[in-house]
């Protein structure tokens, strides 16, 4: 019931299940609790033989036939005690259930004194609940009028006549204890009843007979099973199909009638102006709940969409006719005539026009010409400013993207945005303008810029699997993408649920354009009627409002209203002065006297005040335009000027959504600063300076905090390979684009943070679009690395075809931006190469390398103090700050026994590290010059390579791996010489169909070992194979069978 919008039930003259009212209390269903009393059969036995004509009105027939039948039952004193006992049982059994809002004295049991006795008991024991009984036709005792199955016209007649007093008032409402029947294909077409209930306060609603079918599961002689009813058993008398007349099948599954009833009973009713009553977050036609509250499956089902193949072309066409075009209304655009009339229709201008007419009327051309000039200046200046503003606002239509990518008939189609309809499945990617409000059903690192709706400066990451409460605001609906917002990152698919003026941005457009009706409503009585005087009153007040609007005394800003009122006051004073002048001349209306009178009147009116005000507002508008602010109406500036404080819920609300890199630290180079960057997207605005210190050693309050300025950016880059590396990563491993259009304006697209980084690289002439010309024609853009938390890094595989232009980038490189440890763990594990030798135990020696991690083994006495150095970075000075992550594999010698102990020792470092062995955190090293040791005995494996992982606390800003340098030999000095312990991570670049490894044994894996070929880079591991990066295509690979080894150094 609750899921089909039913809010009340009537227990019709049968004792209900004891649990029913418990459920109603919990779920909030209102109950008419009815006594177990019905004597319907007496109608057949006694009333029908009276031969009442069938064409009689049902209510009239009931009055003629029920009293004779009632003499045997409801009016029979022998049955009084039994009647009252039914009421006692009803009330005492159910009195404590809060869901019960009224009692009912039974059903179709005629009417008599026995019912009155029941009513009296009910009221005496429980005076708080009203009492219902349909058989009390005139509501002699019942607290309401009740009827069965009246047509709407009959219902409206009863509403106006039943129990209505001479003055039109009434005391008792009307309830239809039954108004529709679910037998067969019923009920249907109930919208007109529901609209009648909603439109008339006296009509409280009605009940449908009945809730569920009671058919019996039977089998005919041919073995066919069916649900049988009374007439199927050949018994007589029987109740016929009355046991099969419910809104539920006998299995308690909903019938089509119940589904249709749900639509008729929808809780949200829209007026003719549906946009004005549209609820934020809802669809064009409201769903059971807003889409952000529904799961993906529920949204798809309620919108009758297809999450795989989309709509069919025929369905899309039908929905376009039903919902209309996806655009912001059908406004006529800029209306110059209307703007011109608005400049004339104000009190000050009208007074001047009257003075002008008087001057010309007496042929005083000079005076009339002066007044005409003042009027013209007022009108022209005001018209120009508001015409420009109207044209600017009309450009709001251009916010929508001209086309959208929609899936229809199972294929991706480019569809004009105005033809997108609710139920369409659209595909979105970086840079797209979202065509409508979309419930996201699938997303990959998907973020949108919603600054135009919420003012948030940062993009919003979308989570399609989440659901939210109904009252959740637009900014927190993380499963919805909004029309006219832009995609800054990732890709997604979603189902359109709102288009045009029903979108969130459409509601803003409607608010800007909307006009509230100035028609005064007619005051009505409780029954909806109104006297003729009320209509006259409403008409007079409406006319007064219209005149006030025309004169400007009840519209506009407070200043404008006061000026209009002042103009009318001065006009009255001017008339008085003119009368005084005329009276002083004995009303001798000569030309001179009239001119003098008009001049005296005009002298009271500040004719230039409107001009001064308009020019002031126009000047303010011009200044606002210079700041890229749209001024829709000049009067808005007055309201803005009156603002003294702006209260914001958080700092991100009132922002432009732009960022600027102010400082950048390049390890080993220094700190760069950007000053005077007045345009966030323009890399030519502002100046650069640098200092060799790192930020923590700089006092930014000092005058020289910015360091030394420089302008030779090319010289800076060419002379410093570390800076080159830093800028290559910042520019190329970056999804944002920054470019200059033909008009010389700078524009950017992408995540605000990435845009800021791209602009910073562009200050050194390292813009990604510039560096891209050095790539092969088919080089690919940055790609996100999947399978890692929060998608915090990107990678781009690059071939450098013009090395002279792209500083310090070898022929083939892999550039990474983000948290390197997640990238690393997405790759195959390290393991020894075939041919690498374990160090013979007899030749173990000791080597101490300051600043290196070492694995120290304590085993049997003759192996005491043996050290395996595991170098992870070059020795670093006390001021260095390593910014990489370091990882090695090592094997535990098979000769060690259970008494062996392994300790990890570090000779000292100026930073802090987390140390992991085989994924387990074994310790934390504070920045210290003293050696640190960690017992790792319990974390190592004796029968497999062990993984040593060292992560500094500092974040990784960027990383470059050069394909031409990807070989690193790590040696251990022992008595017999150097032994190679090469940790390896291997990828193979291949061309065309040559993607298979020609020498599996040389790669360190068996022929049957799995490997994944991912667009040109094959990643192999000792125990598993994992996609390294989804990057260049096979045609772009820089060689066949080329082995790549990754260095484990600070780069």
N, C-alpha and C positions, 0 to 999 in steps of 0.2 A: 504493500500500500504506500509506504513512504517513498519508495523509489519510483512510484508512478504518480506522485503529486497528490495523493488522496490524504486528506487531513482529518476526516471524521468517519465514524462508522455507527450504524444503528443495529443493535442486537434485536432482531425481529422475532419477538414472542416465543423464543426458545431459550432455555437456560444455557448460557455459554460455558465453554470450558473454563475451569478455575484459573488457568494460567493466562487467559486472554487479557484480562484487565491489568495483570502485572506487566505484560508486554506493552500495553497501551500507555501505562504510567511511565514506562521507561522511554518509549519512542516518541511520546508526545502526540498521540492520537486522541481526538475529542470523541466522546462516546455518548450516544443516546441509549440509555439502558432501559430495556422494555420488559414489562411484566409478561409472564408466561400465560397469556390469555388471548384466545381467538375463538370466535363462534361463527366463522364464515359459512359453515355448512347450513345454518338455518336460513341463509338467503335462498338456497336452492329449494329447501323444504317448504318455506312459508312465503317468502317475498315474491318469488317468480310467478306463482299461480295467480297473483293479483293482475297479471296481464298488463303491465305498464308498457306503453309504447316505447320502442327502442329509440325513436327519434327524440325523445325527451332528453334534456340536458342531464348529465350524470348526477350533478349535485341535486337537481330537482327530483330525479328518480330516487335518490338516496333518502331525501326527506320524506317521500311518499311510502317507501317500502321498509325502511329500517325500523321505524317505530313499531309496526305490528310484530316484526321478528323480535324486537327488544323486549316485548312483554313477557316472552318466555325465558329471557336470559338477563340482560342488564337492568331491566326494570322490574324483575321478579324478586321480591324481598326474600324468598327462600334461598336465593343464591348470594345474598349480600355478604354473609360471613366468609364464604369461599372467595368472593372477589377481593375483599379486604385482605384476606390471608395471603393472596398472591402478591399484593402490594407490600405487605409486611415482610414476606420472604425476600422480595427484591431489594428493599431498602436496607434491611438488616444485613443481608449478605454482602452488599457492594458499597456500603456507605463510606468506607475509608479509602476508596480509590479516587485519586485526584483527577484521573482522566475522565471521569463521568461528570458531564456538565448539565445533564437533564435526565429526568425520569419520563417514561412513557407508560400509559395505563393499558397497553395491549394493542392489538391490531384487529380491525374489522370485526369487532364484537358489539356492533351497534352502539347505542348510548342510552344511559339511564341513571337512576339514583344510585345504583351500585358503583358506577364510575365516580359519582360525586363523593361517595363515602371513601373510595380509594384516594381521591384527590385530597380530601380533608385529612386523612391519616398522613399522607406524604408531606403536606405542608406543616402539620402539627409537629411531626418528628424532625423534618429537615426543611426549614423555610428558606434555605440558601439556594436551592436548585429549582429552576422552573420545571413545570410539568407539561407534557405533551400528550395529546390524544387526537388523532385525525378524525375519529367518529364524532367528536364534539364540533359539529359543523360551524356553529355560531360562536365557538370559543366561550361558552357560558362559564365553564370552570377552568378550562385549559388556559395556560399562560401564553398561548400563541395560536394563530390560525394555521391549520395544516391541511394539505390537499394532496391528491394523487393524480399524476399524469395530466395536468391541465395544459392545453396548448398555450403558447406564449401570449396570444392576444387575450385569452381567458384569464391567464395569470395576471396580466397588467390590469384587467378590469377588476379582478378581485382585490388587487393591491389598492385601487382607488376607491373601492366601495366597502369592502368587508371591515366593519368596525371603525369606519372613518367618521369623525365628528363633523358638525356643520362647518367649523372653521378649517377643515381639511387636515386636522391633526389626527393621530392614532396612538393607541397605547400598546397594542400587541403586534409583534412582527409576524411574518409569514415564513413557514418552513414547509418544504415539499418532502414529506416522508418517503415518497417514491415519485420520481419524475421521468425515469427512463428504465427500460427493461433490457437485460442482456441476453434474451432468448435468441437463438438462431445467430444471425450476423450482427445483432445489436450489441451495444448501443452505437449510434452513429450520428454525425451532424449535430453535436451538442454545443458547438461554439456559440450559437445564438442564445441558448439558455444561459451559458456562462456569462456572456456579455450582458444579458438582462440582469442577472444576479449582481454583477459588478456595478451596473449603472444605477441601481435602485437600492437605497439604504434599507428599505423595509424588507426586502427579499434576502433572507439569510442563506439561501442555498438549498440543496436538495440531495437525496440519496438515490442510488441506483440499485435495482433488484437484479441480481444478487451477486455475492462475491465469488462463489465457486460452484462448479458442477458436482453432482452427486451420482454420476453414472456408475453402474456395476460392470466390471470386466467379465464379459461373457464370450462364449464361443458358439457359432451357429453350426448346424449339421455338416456344413462343408469344411469346418475347421477354421473359418475366418473369425478372428477375434474383434470385438467391438465393445463400446461402452453402451450399456442398455439403460433405458428409462422405463417409467411405469407402464406405458402402453405396449412394451415389448414382451410383457408376460401374460397378455391376454386376460388380465384380471379386470374386474369391474366392481365398483368404481375404482379409478386410479387417478393419479395426479398428472398423467400425461408427461409432456416435456418440461413440466415445471421443476423437475429435478435436474434438468440440463439447461439452465438459463443463467450461468455465472460468467464473471469476467475472467475466471480461471478455468482451464480444462480440468477434467477429473484427476489428472496427474498434478494439478496445481501449477501448471505452466501457463504463462500469460496468453490470452487470446489476442487476436488482432484488435478486437474491440477495446481491450485494456490499453494497448499501445496507442490507439487513437485517443482514448480518454486522457492519457498522460499529456498529449499535446494540447488538448482542450483545457486541461487543468494547469497548464504551465504557470508557475508562480509569478513570472514577470510579464506584465501587460504593457504594451507599448501604445503610446498615443499616435495620432496621425503623423506627428513630427517625431519619427523614431530616433533620429540622430540626437535630438535634444534630450531624450530619455535613455540614451544608450548607456549601459553600465560599463565602466572601464574594464577591459580585459575580456569582454564577451564577444561572441561572434556576431555577424550581421543578423542572423536569426539566433536568438539566445539558445545555448545548449543547457543541459541539466545543471552544469556548473561552468564557470569560466575555464577555458582550456588549460590555464596554468595550474588548475586544481585537479585536472584529470590525468590519468596515465596515458601513455602513448596509444595503447590499444583502445581505451575508452574514447579518446579524441578522434581517432580514425573511424571508429564505429559511429559516433554521433554525427560526424560530418559526412558520413557515407562516402569516405574516400578509399583509395587503394594505395597502401604504402609501398607496393612493389611496382605496379604498372601505371599508377596515376589514373586520372580520369580519362574516359574516352572522349574523342572529339565531339561526339553528339551530346554527351553529358555536359561537357564544358560549355557548349553553345547554349544548351538549355539553362544552365546556371547563370550565364551572362545575361540572358533575358530576364531571369528571375531577380538577380541581385543588382544588375546594372553595371556600368563601367567602373573600373577601379581608378577613380579620380576624385579630386576634392570638389565635388558638387558641380553644378551646371551654371555657375555664375556668369553674368554677361561680361565680366571683366571690368575694365575701367569705364566709368560712365561720366563723361565730361559735363553733360547737361545737369545731372544730379549734383555734381560738385559745384557747378555755377549757381544753381538755385540755393544751395546751402550757404553760399557767400552773401546772397541777397536777403535771405529770410532770417534776419536778426533785427532786433528792436532798434539798434542804433542806425543801421542802414535804412530801415523803413522811415524813421524820423527824418533823416536827411533827404529821402526821396520825396516825402511830403513837402519839405521846405523847397526842394527843387521845383516841384510841380507848382507851388504857390508863386515862386519867382517867375517862372515862365508864363504862368497864367496872367500875370499883370505886365508881361512883356519887359521884365527886368532881366535882360539878357546877361549882363555882366554878373549880377549876383547869382543867377541860375547857373551860369557857366562855371563859376567857382565851386558851387556846391556839387555840380556834376563831376568836376575833376576830382574832388575829394572822394566821391562815391566810386568813381572808376578806379582810382588808386587802391582803395580798400579791396574792391572786388578782384582786380587783376593780381595783386600781390598774394592774396589769400588763395585764389584759384591756382596760380602757378605752383605754390608750395604743396597744396593738398593733391594736386594732379600728379606731381612727381612722386609723392608718397604713395598714392594709389597704384601707380604703375609699378613701383617697387614691391608693394605687397602682392600684386598680381603675379609676380614672379615666383610666388610660393608654389605655383603649379609645377615649376621646373624641378622641384626637389626629387620627384620620382625618376627612376632610371627609365629610359625609353623602352628597354626590352628586359626580359627575364628568361631564365633557363627553367623550363617546366617539363615534367615527365608526363606525356600523354600517349595513350595507346601503347605503353611499354617502351617508348623511345623518347630520347631527349630532344626537345624542340625549343627554338627561340621564339618566344611569344611576346607581343607588345604588352607592356606593363598594364595598360588600361584594360586588357582582356583577361587578366588574372582573376580567378574566381575562388570563392571559398571551396575547399576540398582539393584544390590543385596541389600537387607535390612539386616543390621547387628545389633546385640545387643552388647552393651559394658557395662562393669561394672568395679568396682575398681580393679586395678592391671592388666587389659588387655593391651596388645600392639595393637594399632589400625592398622588393616591390610591394609588400603588404605585411600585415601582422601574421607571423608564422609560428606555429607550435613546432619546436625542433624535435625531430624524432631520431636523428643520428648526427653526431658531431665529432670532428677530429680537430682538437686544438682550436676550437672555434671561438673567436672573440669579435665583438662589434663595438663600434663607437656610438654611444647613445647620448652624447653631450647635448644634442638638440632637444632631448626630452628631459633629462635629469640634471644636466650640467656637470656630470662627472668627467673629470679630466682624463681618466684612464679607461681603456676598453674594458668591456665586461665579458668574462668568460662564461660560456653557456654550458649547462648541464642538462641534457635532455631527459635523463632518467628521474630527475627530481620532480616533486609535486609540492604545491604550496596552498596555503589557506586562501579563502575567497578574498579577504580584505588585504592581501599582500599588495603593496604598491608596485607601480610599473618598474621602478628601479631595482626591485628585488625579485622579479620574476625571471629566474635564470634559465627557464626552459622556453622562453619566448624571444623571438627576434622581431624588432619593430620596423614598420614601414619607414622608408627614407633614411634610416640609419645605415652605416656603411660597415662592411666586413673588413676588419684590420688584420685578421690572421685566421688561417685554417680553412676548413671547408665543412659544409653541413647539408643535410636534407631536412625538409620540414613540410608540414601541411598548412596551407593558408586557411585561416579561420575568420579573418576580418579584412575587408577591402574598403577603399574609398574613405568616406567620411566616418566609417565605423572604426577605423584604425585609431591608435593613440594620437598620431600626428594629425589625423583628420579631425579629431575632437578639438585639437588646438586651433586648426583652421576654422572650424565651425564657431568656436568661441570668439575668434577675431572678427568673423563676418556676421555672427549671429545678431538677431534683433529680437528683443522681447516684445510681445504684443502689448500695445498701449490701450487695448480695448478693456474697459472696466467690466468686470464680471457682474452678472445679475445676482443679487442676493436671493437665495431660495429658501424655502421651508425644508423641514426634515424629509418630507415626502418628495422633494424635487420640484414642487410647484412654486410659482412666483406671481405676485399680484401685478397688474398693469403699471402701478406706480413705481415698482422696482425697475421695470424696463425703462421708464422715462428717466428715472434717476441715473441709471447706468449710461443712458444716451447723453445726458447733459454733462456728466463727469468726463465721458470720453471726448466730447466736443471741447470741453475746457482744457483737457490734456493736449489735444491737437493744436489748439491756439497757443498754449504755452510752449509747445515744441517749436511752433513756427516763429514765435517771438523770442525763444531762447531763454525763457524765465524758469523753466523746470528741467532743462537738459544741459549737458556740458559740465565743465568744471565749476567749482564754487566761484572763482573769479569771473568766469564768463556769465554765470547766472546773475551775479551782483551787478555786472556792467549792463546787462539787459534790463534788470530792474531799475538801475540808475537812469538808463536812457528813457524808460517809460516815465519815471518820476520827473525827469527834466523836461520831457515832452509835455507833461501836464503843466509844469511851471511855465514853460514857454507859451502854452496856450493862454494861461492866466495873464502873463505879461502882455501878450498880444491883445487880449481883451481890454486890459487897462489902457494900452495905447489907443485902441479904437474908442474906448469910452472917453478918454481925455479929449478926443477930437469929435465928440458927439456922434460917434459912429458914422462919420463922414468918410466913406470908403473911397477916397481918392487914391491915385496910384502912389503918391508920396506917403500917405498914411499907411497903406498896406506894406510898402517896402520897409517902412520904419518898424511896423509891427513884426514883420518876418525877421528883420535884422535883430530886433530885441529878443525874439524867441530863440533864434539861432545862437545868439551870444551866450545863452544859458547852456548850450550843448557843446561839449568838447568834441568837435567833429573829427579831429585828428587822433583821438584816443584809440580808435579801432586800428588805424594805420600804424600807430606807434606799437601797439600790442602785437599786431601781425608781423611787423618787421622784426620786432624783438624775438618772437617765436621762430621766424624764418632764419634769423641769424643763429639761434640755438640749434635749429634743425641742420644747418650747414655744418656746424661744428660736430654734431653727432654723426653725420654722414662721413666726415673725415675720419671718424673713429670706427667706421664700418657698422654703424647702428642704423637699423631701419626705423624711421619715424612715421608711423602709419597716420597719425593725426596730430596736427599742431598742438591741440589742447593737451596731449599727453605730456608735453614738456612742462606744462605748469604743474602737473601732478608730480613729475620727477623732481622739479625744482623745490617742491615743498617737502621732499624726503630729508629727514635729518639723521636717521639711523637705518641701517640695513641689517636685519637679524638673519643669520644663516645657521643651519643645523650642523654644518661641518665645513672645513676649509675647502673641500673639493667641489662644493656646489656651484660657486660662482667663479668658473674658470673658463678659459678658452680651449682647454684640452690640448695645449701645446707645451712642449718642454724644450729647454736649452741646456746643453752641456756647458757648465760654468768652469769645472775643473776636471782634469783627467790625469791620472797618475800612471806612468809607464815605468814598470820596475827596471832599475838599472839605468834609466834615462833622466827621469825627474817628473815634476808636476807642471802641467800646462794649464793656463788660465785663459778664459775668453771674457772679454770686457765689451760693454756697449753693444751687445747683440739685441738690437731693437726689433728685428724681424726674425721670428723663430725658424723660418724655412730658408732664409737667405744667408748662405755661407760667406757672402762678401761683406756683410754688415758686421762690424765689430773688429776687435784687434786681438792678437795672440801674444802671450808672454810665457816665460818658463823659468823654472828654478830647478836646481839639481836635487834639492831635498825632496823627501817623500812627505805626504801631507801631515803625518803625525808630528813631524819635526818643524812645521811651519806655524808661526803665530799669525793668523789671518787678520788680526787687529792691527798689525804693524803696517806702516806706510808702504814698505817694499814687499808686502806679502805676495803680490802678483809676480814679482820677478822682473826679468829684463824682456822688454818687448822686441819682437822681430817681425819682419815682413817677408823675408826670403824663405817661404815655406818649402820650395823645391830643394833649396840647399840644406835645410834641416833634415828632410827626408832622405836625401841621397847620402848624407854624411853619417847616418845612424841606422844600422840594419835593424836594431831592436824596435825603433820607432816605425820603420817600414813594416815589420812583422805585425806590430800592434794595429797599424792603420789598415793593412790588408785584411786582417780578421774583422775589424770594425766595419769595413765597407762591404766586403764580399760575403761574409757569413751573416747577412742581414737582409731581411725581407722588404725593408722600406725602400722607397725610391724618392729622390729629390731632384727636381728638374726645373728649368726655366722655360716659360712659354714664349711664343713669338712676340708678345707684348712686353717681354722683359720681367714678368712677374714670376716669383718663385712659388712652386707648389710641391706638396709632399703627399705621400700616401703610405699608410701602414700604421703600425703601433707607435704611439707617441714617443715611447722610450727609444725604439729603434730609429725613428725619424731623427731624434736628437743626436744619436750616435752617428747616423749617416751624414747629418749636416756637419758634425765635428770633423769627420774624415774628409768631407768636401772642402773644408777650410784649407786642407793641405793638398788640394787638387787630386784627391783620391776618391772621388765619387764613384759609386758602383757602376753607374751608366757609362762613365768614362773608362773605367778599367775593363768593362765588358767588351770593349772593342779589341782588347788583346786576347780575348778568348776565341776558341774555334767557333764557327757559326752555330754549331749545335750544342754549345756548352749549356749546362742547365743551371737554373737559379738555386738558391739555398733550399735545402730540404730539412724538414723536422725529423729528428731521430725518434722512432717510436719505442714504446715499451719502457719509458722512464718517467719518473714522477714530474708532473706539472710541465712537461715539455720545455725544460729550461735551457735547451741548447739547440744549435743548428749546425749543419755541416754543408759545405759546398766542395765538390770535386772540380778541380780547375786544370785546364791545359793552357799554358802561356805560349801564344804564338808570336807575340811581340814583346820580348823580354825588355827591350829598352824602355818601354812605356810603363811597364808594371814593375815597380822596384822590388828587388829581392824576392822574386817568386820563381823558383825553378820551373822546369818544363812541366812537371806534373806535381800537383800539391793537393793536400786535403786540409781545408781550413775549418776549424771548429770554434764555435762560440758558445760558451755556457759552462755548465758544470762537467768537467772532464771525467770525473769518476763514473758518472752514469753512462757516458759514451763508452768508456773503457769496459765496463761490466757488460755492455751489450755485445762485446766482441768475444772471439774464442779465447780460451785460457792459454796462458803460456805453457810451453813444455819444451824439453830439450830436443834439438835437432838430431837426426841420425848422424852418427860420427862424433858427436860431442862426448867426451869422456868424463866419467866420474873421477875424482881425484883419488888415486890409490891411498889407502889409509897409511901405508908405510911412509908415504911422502908428504904427509900433512905437515904443514908448517904454520907459522904465525906471521900475519902482516897487520900492522896498525895503520889505518889511513884516517887522520883526523877529519871529523865532519862527515864520516860515512856511517851508514847503518851496517852493523855486523851481526852475524849469527855465531854465537860462541857455544861450543859443545863441551859439556862436562860428562865424561863417561868413565870407563874403566881407567885405572891409574895410568897406564902407559899412553892413554890418549888425552890426558889432562891438558887443559888450557889450549886446546886446538881452536883456531878461529877461522871461520869462513867469511871473508869480507863480501858484503853484498852492496856494491856501490849503487846509489840511486840518484846522485847528483854530484857535480863537482864540489870540491871543498869550498865552503862559503865563509866569507868574513863575518865578524860579529854584527855588522849593520845590514847584512843581506836579509831579504825576506822572501824565501822560496814561495812561489805561487802555483806550483804544480802539484800533481799527485804522483806517487811513485809506487811501483808494483814489481815484484819479482817472484819467481818460483824457485824452490830449492827442494832437494831430496834428502831425506834422513838416511845415513848409511845403514845398510842392512845388518852390519855387525853389532849395532848397538842393541843393548838388551833393556829390560824393563827398568833397570836401575839408572839408565842414562838420563841426563837432564840437559835441556836446551835453554839457553838464555839469550835474549836479544839485547844488544848493548848499543848505545849511541854515545859518541864522544862529546857531544855538546852542540847546541844550535841556538840561534837567536830568536826562533819562533816556536810555536806550540803545535804538536802533532797528535793525531789519533793513530794508534797502531792496531791493525787488524791482521789476524792469521786465520786463513780459511773462513773468512767472513765473521769471525768472532772478535770483538773488541778486547784486546788483552791489556791495554794500558793507554795512558795519556801522558805525554811528555810536555812539561811546561818549558817555556823558553829559558834555557840555562846553559852556562858554560860547563857545568859539571856533567860527567857521564851518567847516563840512565840505563838501568838494566831491567828486563822483564822476563819472567819465567814463562816460557811458551810450551813447556813439555806437554801439558794437557791439551794443547790445541793442535798439535801437529799430527800428521798421518805418517806411519812408517812404510806403507806400501804404495804410496802414490805421491806425485808432486804436491808440495805445499805452496799455498798462495800467501805471500807477504804483501800487505797493502798499507801504505802510509799516506794519510790525508792531512794536509795542513789546514788549519782553521781558516786561513784566508781563502776567499772565493777565487775561482779561476776566471779571469776576465776573457781570455782567449788563448788559442793554441794553434800552431801551424806545424804540420808534419810534411816534410819534403820527401817526395818519392826518390829523388836523387841521393838522399842521405840516409835512407832507411836501413842502414846496417850498423849495428852496434855490437862490439865484442866485449864481453865482460870476462876478465881473466882472474884466476886465483893463482897466486904464486905458491908453489910447493917445491920441495927439494928437487924434484925431477924437472922443474921448469914450469911454463905457463900451460894451464889447461883451460880449454874453452867451456864456459857454462852459459851459452847463449840463450837468454830468454827469447822467445819468439812469438810474434804475432804476424800472421801471414795473410796477404791478400793477393789475388792474381788478376791482372788486367789483361783482357783478351779482346780480340777483334772478331766481328762477325760470328761465324759458327765455331770459332775456336775456343769456346768457353771451357771445355773440359781440360782438366789437368793432365798433361801428357806423362808426368812422372810422379805418380802418387807416392812412391816410396821416398822420393826426395823431399816431399812436402811434409812428411812426418805423420802420414795416416795410411790406412789400408785401402785397397781398391774398393771394398764394399763400405767404407766409412761414408756416412752421409755428408753432403756438401750443398750449400745453397748458392745458386747463381742469381745474383740480384743486380740486374741492369749493368753488367760489366764488372762488378767486383764480387769475386767469390771468396767467402770466408770459410776457412777450415779450422776445426779444433780437434784436440786430442780425443775428447769424449763426446763432443757434440758439435754441431755446426750452426752458426747464427748469422743472420744478415748483419753486415757491418753498417753500411749506409746505403740507402736507396738514392743513388746519385746518377752518374753519367750513363748514357746508353752504350751498348756494345760498340757502335760505330765510332764513339768518341774515345775509346780506350787508346792508350798511348803505347801499344806494343803487345806482343803475344808472348805469353809465358814469362812475363816479367815478375820477379819476386819483390815484394815490398816488405821491409822490416821496419818496425816502428822504434825509434830511439827512446830510451827511458831517461831523458835528461830534462832540464828545467823548461825547455821549450815545449 
